[in-house]
Structures are given as C-alpha cells and as structure tokens.
Amino acid sequence: MFLRFLVISFFFFFSSLVFSKEIPVIVITANKKPQSLSTIGTSVTVLDEKFFSNTTEYFLGDALAANSTSANFFQSGGHGTASAIQLRGMPKRYSTVYIDGIKMSDPSSVSNDFDFNNILTSQVSRVEILKGNQSSLYGSGAVGGTIHITTKKGEPGFNRDVNYLFGSYNTHNFSTSISGGDISKRYFVGLQRFNTDGISQMTHNDEKDRYRNNGLIASFSEKFSENLEFNSNTRISDTYLQYDAVCVSNLFGCSPSRDHSEEADAVEASTNVNLIYKPFKSFKNKFTIANTYFKRIYGQAPGSKNTKQDNYYGNRYAVLYQGEYNFNLDNSIVFGLEREDEQMGYNKDESGRIDSNAYITSQYFDYQTRITKNLYSTFGARFDEHSLAGGGSNEDSHRVTLAYISDDKTTKFKSSYGTGYRFPSLYELLYVWNSRNNCNGGGSKCGDVNFKSAENSRSYDFGIEKSINPNLFVDLTYFNILYKDALEGWSGNNAAGSGSTTQNSPSTTKSQGLEFVSKFKLNEILNIQGIARVDFLLQENELYINEINTIPGSHALYLWSNLGKSKLICIKEKKRYK
C-alpha cells in the first residue's frame, strides 16, 4: 500500500509558473513573529503574491485546494454555494481562518466555520497554511491547523489597476484598485464584483442559479517614528445566491419534479486597528481592537408563494495585546492577552429568537530557541476561559516543536507535539429543534444554554524535507491526531417530542496519514510540483482508509473503505447525524 502510494505520488504532478529565483522564505504566523521557514518544526505552506498574480482561479478556496497538500476544498454546488477547507482530513470545524490578523469564524454558524466563497483571489497577496495543532497560539478550533490570509497593501508611489474578465452564462469578474504612499504612509482601496447567471442543478429545467459577490478591501498604515506605527484593515463582502434546495414533498408540500429554488443573502464585514510600539529595539508591543460582523438571510427565491425567512447574525469584538522580546538572535519569546465577546442572533419565521453572547479570555506564550548549531525548538502554552461552555470552563493547551538542519542546509528533520481543543459554538450551545415548536421544549425557551464541554485533542507529526539537488525537492510527513468529546448532532425524543441537538460523543477517534510533496524545476521559469496524501481513521478498533486523497477528507464513515470487519450498520443505528 505505502509503496504504491509513494510511486503514484512521484507521478501525481501539477504545474505552475514561477518567474523568480529562489529566495529564503519568511513565515510570520507559525510563531506569531517573522522566522525563516528552514528553522520551523511545523509543516507550513506559503503562497505568495507572485502565485496570486498568476493564478487563474476566481475563488480563494479553489486556489488553495489545487496548491496545498493536506488542504481539502469541498463545495456543495456551483458558484456561491457553501464551501470550506479541511486540514489534515479533519472536519472544517477544526481549522481556523484569519484575514489580516482578524479571526473570521462566524459565531452564528453551526461550528464557527468560514465560507471561502466570500473572498476572491484578486483581493489576496499572501496565504500561510499552518498544518497540525496550533491551539497553543491560536486557541479554540485550531486542531487541524490555521489559514492566514493577507490582503493587498499599498506600495510607495501612486498605482491603479483595472481588470475585467467575462465568460459564458453572463459571467463577469471586475476588479479595480488604487494604492500609494511614501516611506511613512501607505494606503490601498480595492473593489471587486463577480456575478453570473449560473446554471440549474436540476436536470429537468433551464432555470438559472444566480450568484453575485461584491467586495471591498481597504488598508492604511503610518509610521510616526522608529518606535511607533499605526495600521488598519477593513474588508466587506456582500453576496447573493439562488440555489436549488432539497425538496421532500411530504415535509414541505413541494414537488420533487419541479424546481424548488431558494435564495441566500449574506454580508460579512471585518475591521481592525493596530498600534505597534517599540520602546527599544528588542522589545515590541502590539495593541489591537478588532470587530467582525456576519449576517445571513435564507428564504424562497422571488416569485415563490412562501416568503418565510431564516435570519442569522453573528458578531465578535476582540481586544488583543501581543508582546515580543528578543533576548538575542537565537532566543525570543512571544506572549499575549486576548478578550473576545461572541454574539449570536437567530430569528426563524418570526416564531422565536435566540440572542446570546459568550466571553473568552486568553493568555499565551511561545518561546523560540536555538539549542545547538543545527537544532531549533519552540515551546508554547495557552490558557483560555469560556463563560458558557460546560457552565463556564477553562482549557489549556501546549506545543513543542523541533527542527534539525544538516550542515549542508539540504536536509531538515521536523517534528511537533501539541494538545488542542474546540469550544462549542453559540449555535451548538443554544439551538435545539423539535417537532412541536422548533424550539427547546419542556417549558423552556429558545436561547436556553445546553451546557456542553469543549472537544479535546492531542497530536504529533514528524517528517523530512530534502533538497536532492538544486532542482528537486521532496517533503514527507506523518501525522497522528487523537481527539475525544467530539460535538456531534444527535436526534431522539424529549419532553417536547422528537428533536435534535448536539451532544459530546463519548467515543475517541484517531486520524492519521502521510503527506508527500515533490517539486521539480525544469528551468528558471517552469516549476513542476506534485502533492498527495493518504488518510487513516481508527474508530472503535476499526481501520478505515482514504487512499491518495481521492475524495475530500472527512470523518463521515460512508466515504471510507473498511479494512476489517464492517461495523457500518451498527454505526448507523446510533442515529447520529452531521
């Protein structure tokens, strides 16, 4: 099996154009400070500005899916339908997304996830993907990894850019921007509009599933002195989608033979302001105030007799402090304090409303050191307090990484070990559906907290990166993730009748796999690279395998092949859903 996997991997290539010579890669987010990629013990993928200037993908999710091992992109339909990224085969709720340092998870979504359809590649200049457990630095949800997106920023002088693309089905993609500044001041303002009539997902008609995405990004920075800087980032996304919903005639009174069109209207906005103060060269302080806002409206498409709507909104306010002290060139520490206020609102058909909020208070540190000439290490820990999870709970996580570089700089051995967690979302804490009143039954109301504990995990990985010659590079990494207390959907009976909610599962699940990357440079302008992965899932002493990532990584067992005695029937009888 593994021999076949490695053989296929070497020939599983895709091509991309590279128009510059190799330069040392600096990673900013792995330890929350600039650091050379060669000294980092975790697995990191970097897509820079040159990559995004040459990509042909409209949507960021598509670009990430095609160019990063262990990043699985999945989408429920055509343009605009729900999409997400899975890291290391973990469900989407186990990865966190940051845009310009702003946490982008939606408190009103089922599991605080992020829809990658909301950001287009024309807005992006850089992406860093950290694979493996990152909870010690980034807190709840960063079990499979984190994705850090940097939008375009201003450069000295005055620059303007206009792009227009069009295609079939009345598809148009327009973007424009102006930017400029000098050594001390810089600005950038960009506008984006993508729209298409689309095509129907139904096979019996020619009805269109329209999609529109309007976006704005803006940034400003000013350096007052060598010791004091200011910058701000703002992003707004306004999307509209028509889609063909699942039609079950006995429940909704519709006909499966006829188009059952619905619409979704969403607004996503984020902004932050940052003040950076350096009292002296080795000590840096960063103060941040950030806000994210989400609003989603679901209902019947225009012309439908059913005008009822589901309305969701989410809000997050954050006050952050991060300090960075460099003892010398090889030893430094990053530490910080964070306070987040998550808010959720839900109104379904005017029948009930959920309004609630939760506070998360955090402290963390990460120490980076050079143990010997060739050996680099980091150690970090984080402490979080959630006001609602488990009736108010504390969680801690830690991480250790090692990176050994050979004397000739051609080989790196890397490894990491860490623990992590995911607090339940406000949706998981608050929402209960039942057959009587679409609300929490038994005399209680929508909005009552159903106390659930955080999910917990521990993971480790180790691998080798090798430059065989100046034109050939390979990377092989093994990872192993064990997690428990997973929050899953359950259905059953209660005082209000049949219903469903989320519960902490008593089972423990292991996910493990191999990542293989190969890059081969044919000449100075053409670079060919290949990626492949094989995932394993161990549950209740049964081994499942997803060979060479032929499908999006998932813990949905019906997507996997069973190598032992099948227990799929028994698993189905547990009446759990996702």
C-alpha positions as semicolon CSV with decimal commas, in nm:
position;residue;x (nm);y (nm);z (nm)
1;M;0,000;0,000;0,000
2;F;0,262;0,253;0,105
3;L;0,494;0,160;-0,183
4;R;0,211;0,213;-0,427
5;F;0,127;0,543;-0,256
6;L;0,483;0,672;-0,291
7;V;0,518;0,557;-0,651
8;I;0,195;0,727;-0,752
9;S;0,289;1,040;-0,560
10;F;0,603;1,092;-0,767
11;F;0,394;1,098;-1,084
12;F;0,096;1,290;-0,945
13;F;0,214;1,633;-1,059
14;F;0,053;1,963;-1,143
15;S;0,237;2,257;-1,293
16;S;0,264;2,623;-1,201
17;L;0,475;2,905;-1,337
18;V;0,741;3,069;-1,123
19;F;0,915;3,380;-1,258
20;S;1,177;3,449;-0,993
21;K;1,480;3,284;-0,840
22;E;1,456;3,104;-0,507
23;I;1,481;3,333;-0,203
24;P;1,462;3,249;0,167
25;V;1,100;3,214;0,278
26;I;0,998;3,408;0,587
27;V;0,695;3,280;0,779
28;I;0,516;3,526;1,004
29;T;0,234;3,327;1,158
30;A;0,397;2,998;1,266
31;N;0,519;3,154;1,593
32;K;0,346;3,493;1,559
33;K;0,673;3,659;1,456
34;P;0,890;3,662;1,142
35;Q;1,100;3,347;1,121
36;S;1,284;3,160;0,846
37;L;1,087;2,861;0,714
38;S;1,400;2,646;0,740
39;T;1,404;2,674;1,122
40;I;1,034;2,595;1,183
41;G;0,940;2,249;1,314
42;T;0,578;2,258;1,192
43;S;0,455;2,194;0,838
44;V;0,384;2,521;0,655
45;T;0,267;2,606;0,304
46;V;0,325;2,960;0,175
47;L;0,151;3,105;-0,132
48;D;0,295;3,448;-0,208
49;E;0,198;3,746;-0,417
50;K;0,361;3,604;-0,732
51;F;0,143;3,299;-0,708
52;F;-0,178;3,503;-0,682
53;S;-0,077;3,731;-0,967
54;N;-0,055;3,425;-1,195
55;T;-0,342;3,209;-1,072
56;T;-0,642;3,159;-1,298
57;E;-0,878;3,078;-1,009
58;Y;-1,150;3,327;-0,916
59;F;-1,211;3,199;-0,563
60;L;-0,951;3,155;-0,292
61;G;-1,079;2,811;-0,192
62;D;-1,016;2,677;-0,544
63;A;-0,660;2,816;-0,542
64;L;-0,582;2,662;-0,203
65;A;-0,727;2,325;-0,299
66;A;-0,509;2,297;-0,605
67;N;-0,183;2,406;-0,448
68;S;-0,154;2,277;-0,093
69;T;-0,111;1,925;0,033
70;S;-0,346;1,833;0,317
71;A;-0,585;2,118;0,229
72;N;-0,911;1,968;0,104
73;F;-1,159;2,204;-0,055
74;F;-1,521;2,098;-0,080
75;Q;-1,830;2,277;-0,205
76;S;-2,199;2,187;-0,202
77;G;-2,267;2,305;-0,558
78;G;-2,174;2,575;-0,807
79;H;-2,053;2,932;-0,758
80;G;-2,153;3,074;-0,422
81;T;-2,268;2,755;-0,254
82;A;-2,122;2,674;0,088
83;S;-1,753;2,589;0,077
84;A;-1,483;2,514;0,330
85;I;-1,126;2,393;0,372
86;Q;-1,032;2,082;0,568
87;L;-0,677;2,044;0,701
88;R;-0,524;1,701;0,755
89;G;-0,854;1,528;0,690
90;M;-1,021;1,691;0,988
91;P;-1,373;1,833;0,951
92;K;-1,389;2,202;0,873
93;R;-1,470;2,299;1,233
94;Y;-1,112;2,201;1,330
95;S;-0,937;2,474;1,133
96;T;-0,941;2,849;1,192
97;V;-0,915;3,129;0,937
98;Y;-0,760;3,473;0,984
99;I;-0,771;3,764;0,740
100;D;-0,518;4,040;0,815
101;G;-0,489;3,903;1,167
102;I;-0,869;3,908;1,224
103;K;-1,038;3,583;1,330
104;M;-1,309;3,515;1,072
105;S;-1,521;3,239;1,224
106;D;-1,893;3,315;1,226
107;P;-2,048;3,281;1,577
108;S;-2,391;3,219;1,421
109;S;-2,277;2,928;1,203
110;V;-2,313;2,569;1,315
111;S;-1,946;2,527;1,410
112;N;-1,787;2,874;1,379
113;D;-1,664;2,795;1,027
114;F;-1,571;3,029;0,740
115;D;-1,713;3,029;0,387
116;F;-1,427;3,060;0,136
117;N;-1,667;3,173;-0,136
118;N;-1,672;3,513;0,032
119;I;-1,316;3,608;-0,068
120;L;-1,176;3,627;-0,420
121;T;-0,814;3,580;-0,526
122;S;-0,795;3,932;-0,668
123;Q;-0,805;4,062;-0,308
124;V;-0,525;3,839;-0,175
125;S;-0,149;3,887;-0,169
126;R;-0,032;3,603;0,057
127;V;-0,157;3,290;0,235
128;E;0,020;3,090;0,505
129;I;-0,122;2,747;0,593
130;L;-0,006;2,604;0,925
131;K;-0,076;2,232;0,944
132;G;-0,117;2,048;1,271
133;N;-0,232;2,154;1,616
134;Q;-0,200;2,531;1,667
135;S;-0,424;2,579;1,973
136;S;-0,133;2,687;2,195
137;L;-0,105;3,000;1,980
138;Y;-0,446;3,044;1,819
139;G;-0,686;2,891;2,066
140;S;-1,016;2,717;2,007
141;G;-1,064;2,524;1,683
142;A;-0,703;2,523;1,558
143;V;-0,671;2,144;1,586
144;G;-0,613;2,059;1,219
145;G;-0,435;2,387;1,154
146;T;-0,487;2,753;1,069
147;I;-0,507;2,952;0,746
148;H;-0,376;3,308;0,746
149;I;-0,479;3,536;0,460
150;T;-0,316;3,871;0,388
151;T;-0,498;4,110;0,159
152;K;-0,324;4,350;-0,077
153;K;-0,150;4,654;0,070
154;G;-0,025;4,986;-0,062
155;E;0,321;5,049;-0,207
156;P;0,516;5,378;-0,245
157;G;0,408;5,598;-0,534
158;F;0,068;5,602;-0,700
159;N;-0,071;5,285;-0,853
160;R;-0,401;5,197;-1,016
161;D;-0,524;4,869;-1,154
162;V;-0,830;4,764;-1,355
163;N;-0,918;4,408;-1,458
164;Y;-1,220;4,269;-1,637
165;L;-1,297;3,910;-1,735
166;F;-1,614;3,765;-1,886
167;G;-1,742;3,426;-1,987
168;S;-2,046;3,217;-2,069
169;Y;-2,370;3,225;-1,869
170;N;-2,334;3,603;-1,837
171;T;-2,032;3,568;-1,608
172;H;-1,840;3,886;-1,529
173;N;-1,545;3,946;-1,297
174;F;-1,440;4,308;-1,247
175;S;-1,183;4,448;-1,005
176;T;-1,018;4,786;-0,961
177;S;-0,786;4,938;-0,704
178;I;-0,582;5,244;-0,621
179;S;-0,287;5,249;-0,386
180;G;0,011;5,459;-0,299
181;G;0,203;5,645;-0,035
182;D;0,560;5,708;0,065
183;I;0,809;5,568;0,316
184;S;0,597;5,659;0,619
185;K;0,238;5,643;0,485
186;R;0,069;5,384;0,264
187;Y;-0,289;5,315;0,154
188;F;-0,486;5,067;-0,057
189;V;-0,850;5,062;-0,170
190;G;-0,985;4,783;-0,387
191;L;-1,331;4,698;-0,527
192;Q;-1,444;4,365;-0,667
193;R;-1,762;4,244;-0,838
194;F;-1,826;3,891;-0,960
195;N;-2,164;3,785;-1,098
196;T;-2,302;3,502;-1,307
197;D;-2,640;3,372;-1,415
198;G;-2,514;3,022;-1,347
199;I;-2,694;2,704;-1,443
200;S;-2,959;2,499;-1,268
201;Q;-2,855;2,196;-1,065
202;M;-3,191;2,041;-1,155
203;T;-3,186;1,815;-1,460
204;H;-3,537;1,888;-1,582
205;N;-3,533;2,264;-1,640
206;D;-3,314;2,550;-1,757
207;E;-3,370;2,779;-1,457
208;K;-3,058;2,976;-1,360
209;D;-2,891;2,973;-1,018
210;R;-2,761;3,329;-0,999
211;Y;-2,468;3,436;-0,787
212;R;-2,325;3,779;-0,702
213;N;-2,023;3,879;-0,494
214;N;-1,942;4,244;-0,422
215;G;-1,631;4,309;-0,217
216;L;-1,423;4,595;-0,076
217;I;-1,084;4,593;0,095
218;A;-0,904;4,895;0,236
219;S;-0,590;4,943;0,440
220;F;-0,391;5,232;0,578
221;S;-0,061;5,248;0,764
222;E;0,158;5,524;0,902
223;K;0,496;5,512;1,068
224;F;0,518;5,806;1,307
225;S;0,872;5,728;1,420
226;E;1,114;5,439;1,454
227;N;0,930;5,339;1,770
228;L;0,563;5,395;1,682
229;E;0,344;5,262;1,396
230;F;-0,027;5,251;1,317
231;N;-0,222;5,043;1,065
232;S;-0,581;4,944;0,997
233;N;-0,756;4,693;0,771
234;T;-1,119;4,682;0,654
235;R;-1,296;4,422;0,444
236;I;-1,663;4,396;0,334
237;S;-1,826;4,117;0,136
238;D;-2,188;4,124;0,011
239;T;-2,309;3,806;-0,161
240;Y;-2,636;3,682;-0,310
241;L;-2,715;3,329;-0,428
242;Q;-3,009;3,141;-0,578
243;Y;-2,988;2,765;-0,540
244;D;-3,194;2,451;-0,582
245;A;-3,290;2,322;-0,240
246;V;-3,364;1,966;-0,149
247;C;-3,736;1,906;-0,188
248;V;-3,912;1,647;0,026
249;S;-4,280;1,659;-0,071
250;N;-4,420;1,502;0,244
251;L;-4,250;1,762;0,462
252;F;-4,265;2,080;0,258
253;G;-4,557;2,022;0,025
254;C;-4,343;2,078;-0,283
255;S;-4,296;1,860;-0,587
256;P;-3,956;1,695;-0,638
257;S;-4,017;1,713;-1,015
258;R;-4,034;2,091;-1,002
259;D;-3,756;2,338;-0,923
260;H;-3,752;2,430;-0,555
261;S;-3,547;2,748;-0,567
262;E;-3,426;2,930;-0,259
263;E;-3,201;3,228;-0,202
264;A;-2,930;3,330;0,041
265;D;-2,817;3,686;0,107
266;A;-2,507;3,736;0,322
267;V;-2,297;4,026;0,450
268;E;-1,955;3,979;0,604
269;A;-1,753;4,271;0,741
270;S;-1,431;4,294;0,942
271;T;-1,205;4,571;1,061
272;N;-0,913;4,615;1,297
273;V;-0,679;4,889;1,415
274;N;-0,328;4,812;1,534
275;L;-0,083;5,024;1,732
276;I;0,277;4,900;1,741
277;Y;0,515;5,044;1,998
278;K;0,885;4,957;2,031
279;P;1,035;5,116;2,346
280;F;1,368;4,968;2,238
281;K;1,494;4,752;1,954
282;S;1,449;4,410;2,118
283;F;1,102;4,471;2,262
284;K;0,787;4,509;2,052
285;N;0,430;4,571;2,172
286;K;0,118;4,538;1,957
287;F;-0,227;4,657;2,067
288;T;-0,529;4,556;1,857
289;I;-0,902;4,626;1,852
290;A;-1,098;4,413;1,604
291;N;-1,458;4,350;1,504
292;T;-1,625;4,100;1,269
293;Y;-1,989;4,105;1,165
294;F;-2,189;3,837;0,983
295;K;-2,549;3,840;0,859
296;R;-2,718;3,560;0,664
297;I;-3,076;3,553;0,532
298;Y;-3,228;3,238;0,381
299;G;-3,567;3,220;0,211
300;Q;-3,763;3,135;-0,101
301;A;-3,648;3,290;-0,426
302;P;-3,853;3,573;-0,581
303;G;-4,186;3,452;-0,721
304;S;-4,235;3,188;-0,453
305;K;-4,556;3,189;-0,251
306;N;-4,358;3,106;0,063
307;T;-4,199;3,427;0,193
308;K;-4,077;3,298;0,529
309;Q;-3,712;3,360;0,611
310;D;-3,441;3,237;0,844
311;N;-3,221;3,521;0,970
312;Y;-2,885;3,476;1,142
313;Y;-2,634;3,729;1,263
314;G;-2,301;3,693;1,439
315;N;-2,069;3,948;1,595
316;R;-1,725;3,930;1,754
317;Y;-1,543;4,206;1,940
318;A;-1,182;4,147;2,036
319;V;-0,920;4,337;2,234
320;L;-0,572;4,191;2,191
321;Y;-0,224;4,255;2,322
322;Q;0,092;4,082;2,200
323;G;0,446;4,135;2,323
324;E;0,766;4,014;2,158
325;Y;1,105;4,017;2,328
326;N;1,429;3,908;2,158
327;F;1,695;3,803;2,408
328;N;1,943;3,759;2,122
329;L;1,945;3,640;1,760
330;D;1,858;3,282;1,860
331;N;1,627;3,323;2,160
332;S;1,297;3,509;2,175
333;I;0,956;3,492;2,338
334;V;0,609;3,593;2,221
335;F;0,331;3,642;2,477
336;G;-0,016;3,787;2,474
337;L;-0,353;3,857;2,633
338;E;-0,687;3,835;2,449
339;R;-1,050;3,911;2,526
340;E;-1,328;3,812;2,284
341;D;-1,703;3,875;2,303
342;E;-1,903;3,650;2,069
343;Q;-2,267;3,732;1,993
344;M;-2,532;3,537;1,805
345;G;-2,882;3,619;1,692
346;Y;-3,136;3,396;1,521
347;N;-3,491;3,456;1,409
348;K;-3,683;3,176;1,236
349;D;-4,011;3,257;1,067
350;E;-4,085;3,512;1,341
351;S;-4,157;3,215;1,575
352;G;-3,869;3,253;1,814
353;R;-3,542;3,431;1,866
354;I;-3,208;3,346;2,016
355;D;-2,988;3,627;2,140
356;S;-2,688;3,535;2,346
357;N;-2,321;3,602;2,391
358;A;-2,014;3,439;2,541
359;Y;-1,679;3,572;2,662
360;I;-1,342;3,409;2,602
361;T;-1,037;3,529;2,796
362;S;-0,693;3,402;2,694
363;Q;-0,326;3,417;2,786
364;Y;-0,044;3,256;2,586
365;F;0,331;3,248;2,535
366;D;0,565;3,087;2,282
367;Y;0,942;3,056;2,339
368;Q;1,176;3,002;2,042
369;T;1,537;2,895;2,093
370;R;1,838;2,753;1,912
371;I;1,957;2,456;2,118
372;T;2,266;2,372;1,913
373;K;2,417;2,491;1,587
374;N;2,170;2,282;1,387
375;L;1,877;2,227;1,625
376;Y;1,589;2,473;1,671
377;S;1,297;2,438;1,911
378;T;0,982;2,610;2,031
379;F;0,767;2,560;2,337
380;G;0,434;2,730;2,392
381;A;0,125;2,718;2,610
382;R;-0,215;2,883;2,620
383;F;-0,486;2,921;2,883
384;D;-0,848;3,000;2,792
385;E;-1,166;3,060;2,988
386;H;-1,510;3,032;2,824
387;S;-1,808;3,186;3,003
388;L;-2,068;2,931;2,879
389;A;-1,905;2,606;2,765
390;G;-1,960;2,341;3,028
391;G;-2,122;2,603;3,250
392;G;-1,800;2,805;3,239
393;S;-1,480;2,616;3,176
394;N;-1,105;2,653;3,149
395;E;-0,891;2,486;2,884
396;D;-0,515;2,477;2,841
397;S;-0,302;2,364;2,552
398;H;0,067;2,335;2,479
399;R;0,302;2,265;2,188
400;V;0,665;2,159;2,138
401;T;0,843;2,165;1,800
402;L;1,190;2,060;1,683
403;A;1,374;2,133;1,358
404;Y;1,718;1,991;1,276
405;I;1,906;2,126;0,974
406;S;2,202;1,943;0,822
407;D;2,536;2,119;0,788
408;D;2,496;2,148;0,411
409;K;2,143;2,301;0,453
410;T;1,989;2,041;0,219
411;T;1,801;1,833;0,476
412;K;1,561;1,923;0,756
413;F;1,408;1,686;1,010
414;K;1,097;1,828;1,175
415;S;0,858;1,719;1,445
416;S;0,590;1,864;1,671
417;Y;0,363;1,758;1,954
418;G;0,068;1,953;2,086
419;T;-0,269;1,945;2,258
420;G;-0,574;2,137;2,146
421;Y;-0,941;2,198;2,196
422;R;-1,254;2,343;2,041
423;F;-1,518;2,523;2,242
424;P;-1,877;2,465;2,126
425;S;-2,016;2,742;1,911
426;L;-2,306;2,952;2,033
427;Y;-2,521;2,767;1,780
428;E;-2,423;2,432;1,933
429;L;-2,485;2,567;2,283
430;L;-2,822;2,727;2,213
431;Y;-3,006;2,565;1,926
432;V;-3,246;2,275;1,981
433;W;-3,505;2,171;1,721
434;N;-3,810;1,959;1,795
435;S;-4,126;1,861;1,623
436;R;-4,360;2,073;1,838
437;N;-4,239;2,427;1,826
438;N;-3,896;2,446;1,658
439;C;-3,762;2,548;1,995
440;N;-3,622;2,399;2,309
441;G;-3,914;2,210;2,468
442;G;-4,028;2,104;2,811
443;G;-4,129;2,451;2,924
444;S;-3,801;2,624;2,832
445;K;-3,738;2,879;2,561
446;C;-3,514;2,926;2,259
447;G;-3,192;3,069;2,394
448;D;-3,159;2,846;2,698
449;V;-2,800;2,723;2,719
450;N;-2,747;2,350;2,680
451;F;-2,413;2,310;2,855
452;K;-2,159;2,115;2,655
453;S;-1,790;2,064;2,714
454;A;-1,502;2,154;2,488
455;E;-1,362;1,897;2,246
456;N;-1,005;1,794;2,328
457;S;-0,723;1,655;2,119
458;R;-0,357;1,568;2,113
459;S;-0,147;1,524;1,804
460;Y;0,204;1,475;1,679
461;D;0,385;1,468;1,346
462;F;0,734;1,414;1,214
463;G;0,886;1,438;0,872
464;I;1,181;1,512;0,649
465;E;1,241;1,779;0,386
466;K;1,519;1,711;0,136
467;S;1,674;1,914;-0,147
468;I;1,815;1,633;-0,357
469;N;1,970;1,881;-0,598
470;P;1,907;2,249;-0,684
471;N;1,611;2,147;-0,899
472;L;1,446;1,869;-0,696
473;F;1,280;1,898;-0,351
474;V;1,074;1,639;-0,158
475;D;0,882;1,655;0,170
476;L;0,736;1,354;0,354
477;T;0,540;1,398;0,680
478;Y;0,348;1,155;0,901
479;F;0,075;1,293;1,131
480;N;-0,140;1,142;1,405
481;I;-0,439;1,315;1,570
482;L;-0,639;1,173;1,862
483;Y;-0,947;1,361;1,980
484;K;-1,235;1,299;2,218
485;D;-1,559;1,456;2,341
486;A;-1,646;1,547;1,982
487;L;-1,963;1,754;1,942
488;E;-2,194;1,574;1,703
489;G;-2,555;1,602;1,602
490;W;-2,792;1,365;1,777
491;S;-3,162;1,301;1,733
492;G;-3,401;1,147;1,982
493;N;-3,709;1,208;2,195
494;N;-3,756;1,456;2,477
495;A;-4,040;1,625;2,663
496;A;-4,124;1,829;2,357
497;G;-4,139;1,532;2,122
498;S;-3,886;1,413;1,868
499;G;-3,599;1,654;1,819
500;S;-3,229;1,703;1,767
501;T;-2,935;1,892;1,912
502;T;-2,561;1,846;1,962
503;Q;-2,400;1,634;2,232
504;N;-2,049;1,542;2,338
505;S;-1,973;1,198;2,196
506;P;-1,822;0,951;2,445
507;S;-1,603;0,791;2,176
508;T;-1,239;0,865;2,095
509;T;-1,129;0,900;1,732
510;K;-0,786;0,881;1,575
511;S;-0,694;1,035;1,239
512;Q;-0,354;0,973;1,086
513;G;-0,193;0,999;0,746
514;L;0,102;1,075;0,524
515;E;0,171;1,395;0,332
516;F;0,406;1,388;0,036
517;V;0,521;1,689;-0,167
518;S;0,761;1,691;-0,460
519;K;0,888;1,994;-0,653
520;F;1,095;1,975;-0,970
521;K;1,230;2,280;-1,151
522;L;1,276;2,221;-1,522
523;N;1,434;2,562;-1,585
524;E;1,431;2,915;-1,444
525;I;1,069;2,981;-1,540
526;L;0,896;2,643;-1,516
527;N;0,842;2,470;-1,185
528;I;0,652;2,141;-1,153
529;Q;0,529;2,015;-0,818
530;G;0,313;1,728;-0,703
531;I;0,117;1,659;-0,388
532;A;-0,053;1,355;-0,246
533;R;-0,186;1,230;0,084
534;V;-0,326;0,912;0,233
535;D;-0,552;0,930;0,541
536;F;-0,639;0,672;0,803
537;L;-0,924;0,675;1,050
538;L;-0,940;0,447;1,356
539;Q;-1,273;0,428;1,537
540;E;-1,390;0,155;1,775
541;N;-1,096;-0,066;1,673
542;E;-1,195;-0,046;1,308
543;L;-0,948;0,090;1,049
544;Y;-1,069;0,300;0,755
545;I;-0,854;0,433;0,475
546;N;-0,892;0,711;0,218
547;E;-0,632;0,635;-0,047
548;I;-0,438;0,922;-0,200
549;N;-0,699;1,180;-0,117
550;T;-0,937;1,081;-0,395
551;I;-1,225;1,243;-0,206
552;P;-1,242;1,536;0,035
553;G;-1,110;1,420;0,371
554;S;-1,392;1,357;0,612
555;H;-1,487;1,160;0,918
556;A;-1,813;1,062;0,753
557;L;-1,761;0,687;0,755
558;Y;-1,962;0,614;0,441
559;L;-1,686;0,788;0,245
560;W;-1,424;0,541;0,361
561;S;-1,330;0,182;0,282
562;N;-1,327;-0,059;0,576
563;L;-1,023;-0,283;0,613
564;G;-1,161;-0,502;0,894
565;K;-1,498;-0,638;0,985
566;S;-1,754;-0,380;0,892
567;K;-1,947;-0,205;1,168
568;L;-2,119;0,044;0,941
569;I;-2,463;-0,098;1,023
570;C;-2,405;-0,061;1,394
571;I;-2,282;0,293;1,349
572;K;-2,590;0,389;1,152
573;E;-2,813;0,257;1,428
574;K;-2,677;0,519;1,668
575;K;-2,900;0,776;1,488
576;R;-2,636;1,044;1,482
577;Y;-2,620;1,297;1,208
578;K;-2,385;1,567;1,086
